[in-house]
């Protein structure tokens, strides 16, 4: 079990981070739809505490999309005029306030889905906008190691505290934005606030696939084997990710058409 905790999340992060270089952008886009941090943590929680615990934790992980978007919102707006330590402090304080609020809500898939949907709409509407292109940043060895270490640390902390914290906070902490912190701080220091804002806005689209992943776990874990449920959840997450990317690409193309026609 300790070996899984130390290697499972870092291995997934390595594969997803390097997939664009190894197999091309189409495969990378599919794999990016997988919850490479929260998914393995939830699987380890099921192994340690059973399917009922895992389903409850997955419900809170779904609602924790709101807390993650709260972190992104606070960091994005603060980093426009402040240094990264102050932006990070604002993001963490906002995440904690949102997580405490979510822990007090009824633990039901309906409430969790409402919180997640509100978070996505809020992020799309109120995150600051930027013309920087976040996708073009090269991945350095330091960035890769930082991601893998952050994933391993979060896995160890959540699984170690799960018995004491219970399913509610285990599910919330599984979606703690540790990887988002690593990406935001490193991008802020290397490329500036405009790049960070573009990065954080790009994360909103991936929330749909994560929500689908959690919903499959919530309804599937009580009725079938955990491994089969997680495989189904991963497949659905990649399918939703592919669909949202296609819709976003089509929408961008249609929005660009009037400008092209005017130029002609």
N, C-alpha and C positions, 0 to 999 in steps of 0.2 A: 504493500500500500504506500509506503514512504517513497519507493522508487517511482510509482505512478505520480505521486504528488510533485516530485522533483522534475519529472521528465515529460509528462503528458502535455501540459500547457506550453512549455518552451518548445517542444517539438512541433506542435500545431502552429505556433507563432513563426517558427523558422520556415515551415513549408509555405505558409501563406505569404510571408514577407518575401521569399525568394521565388515564388511561383511565376511571377511575371518574367523574370530573367530565365527561368528554366523552361517554361512551357508556353509563354506568350500571354498577351493581355486578356484573351477570352477566358482561359482557364483561371487566371488570376482574379478576374471579375466574379466568376462563380464561387471560388473559394473565399473571396472576401465576404460573401453572404453568410458564412458560417460564424457562429459565436465562438471564436477560437479560445476565448478565456473563460467566459461564463459556462459554456457548454461542458467542457471537461470537469469544471468544478462541481456543477450540478450532478454529473455522473458519479463523481467520487462521493458526493453527499448521499446519493441513492445507495451506493455500495455500503456506506457506513451506517446509514440509518433507515433504509428501506424505501419502497416506492411512495408511500403516503407522505413521508417527510419530503421526498424529492418533489412530489407534485405541489405541495404547499410552498416549498422554496421557489419552484418555477413560477408560481402565481405572483410571488413578490418580486421575482426577477423581471417579470413582464411589467409590473407597475414601476419598477426602478428605472425604466426608460425615462420617466419624468425627472428623477433625480439626476440622471446623466445629462439630460438636456439642460437642467438647471445649472449644473457645473459649466457646461459649454457656454450658456448664455452669460453667466457672470464673468467667466474668463475672457470671452470675446469682447465684451463691452469695456472691461477694465483695462485690457492690454492695449487698447487704442491710445491711452494717455499715460499709462503707468508701466513700471518695470515688471518683469515676470514674477518676482516674489510676491508683489502685491496682487497681481492678477491671480496667482495660484491660491493665495490666502482667501481672496474673494470667492473663487470657485469652490474651494473646499468648504467654506462656511455655508455657502448656498446649497451645496450637495447635502451637507449634514442636516440643515433645516428641512429640506425636501424629504430626506430619508426618514427623519423622525415623524413628519406628517404622514408619510405613507404607512409607517408601522402602526399608526393609530386607525387607519381605515379598515373596514371589514375585509377579511381575506377571502375574496371571491374573484373568479375569472372576469366577471362583469365589471367590477370596480377597477380591476387591474387593466382591462382593455380600455376602459374610459380614460384612465390616467395616461396610458401609453398614447392613445389617439390624440388627447389634448396636448401632450408633450411634442408630438410630431408637428401638429398644426402650429403650435406656439413657436417652435424652432424655425419652421419655414417662414413665418410671418415676421418675427421680431429679432432674429439674429442679425447683426450688422452685415452689410454686403461688402464684397471685395472683388476686385478684378484680377487679383493674383491667381496663378495657376498652381494649386498645391500638388497636383499629380506629377509634376515634372521633377520633384526633388529626388536626388539620388539617395539611396539607402547606404549609409556608411556602416562599417563594422561596429563602431560604437553604438549607433542607433539600434542595430540588430541585437547586440548583447544586452543593451538596456531593456529592450522589449522582453527578451527571454527571462532576464532576471526579475523584472517586474511581475511577469506572469507567474513565475515560480513562487515569489514572495506572497503574492495575493492568494495563491492556492494553499500554501502552508497556513497562512493566517486564518482564512475562512474555514478550512477543514478542522483546524485545531480548536477554533472557538465554537464550532457548530453545536456541540453537545451542550455548551453553556448558553449560547446565544439563542438557540432554537431555530426552527425553520424560517421564521419571519425575517430575522436579521441575517441569517445565512443566505437567504435569497437576495436580500438587498445588497449585502457585501459582495456577493458573487458578481454583481454588475458595478462595483466600485470602479470609477474611471481611472484606474492606475495606468493602463496603457494610454488613455487619453491625456493624462498628466505628462507622461514621458514624451509623447508626440508634441503636445502643446508647448512645453517648456523648451525642448530641443529646437523646435521650429521657430519659436519666438526669439531665441538667442541667435539662431543662425540666419533667419530670413526676415524677421520683423513681424509686426502685428498684422499687416495685410495678408500675409501668407497664412498665419494662424487662423484668421477669420475664415479664409477660404477653406482651410482644412476642416474646421469645425462645422461649417455649413455642409460640407460634403458628407459628414457623418449622418446627417438627418435621413438621407435616403436609405441607409442601411438599417434603420430602425424597424422597417416593415418586415424584413426577413427575420430579425431577431424576435419580433413579436410572434411571428408564425411559428418559429422554433419553440418558444415557450408554451404557446397554446397547445401544440401537439403533445408536449410533455405533460401538461396539466390534465388533459383528457385521456392520454394513452397510458401513462404509468400505472394507474390503478387497475388496468385490465389486461396488460400483456407484459412480456419480459422486458426489462429495462434496456437491454442492448438493442432489441428490435425497435423499441420506441425511440431511442436516440438516433438510430439509423433513419427512421421515417422522418423525424424532426429535422435532421440535417438535409435530407432530400428536399423537403418542403421549403426549408430556408433558402436553399440554392435556387429552387424554382421561383420563389417570390423575388429573390434578388435579381434574377435574370429578367423577370417581367418588369420590375420597377426600373431597371436600367434601360430596357427597350422603350418604355413609356417616356422616360426622361429624355432619351436621345431623340425620339420622334417629336416631342414637344419643343426641344431646342431647335430642331431642324425647321419646324413650322414657324417658330418665332423669327428665325433668321430669313425666311423667304421674302417677307415684305421689303426688308432692307436690300436683298439681292435684286428684287424686281425694280426697286427705285434706282439702284445704281445702274441697271441696264437702260 
